[in-house]
């Protein structure tokens, strides 16, 4: 799997608010832990809620700042978020773990 292409496609799905394409990139039982909201979102239903509440509602756009491929199944990215939220623009990070060709877990944070 080309991890750089995967992350590019993940960002495209996110920035186009394509919920189905976004969710297809995650295992059914994936977990998304976002320290900035203090919650862990489990499975497609939880990750859908996270995506709708923090990306679609706030019209969040995510720009890749830095990509670090750590191992064939671990990637760390730094991003810049912009949207209709109080800060208007803020830094963030995602720490991905992959299993097969999908996201198994991700830790998200604001910077």
Secondary structure, DSSP 4 states (H G I P E B T S, - for coil): --HHHHHHHHHHHHHTT-HHHHHHTEEEEEEEEETTTTEEEEHHHHHHHHHIIIIITTT-EEEEEEEEEEETTEEEEEEEEESSSTTSEEEEEEEEEEETTEEEEEEEEE-
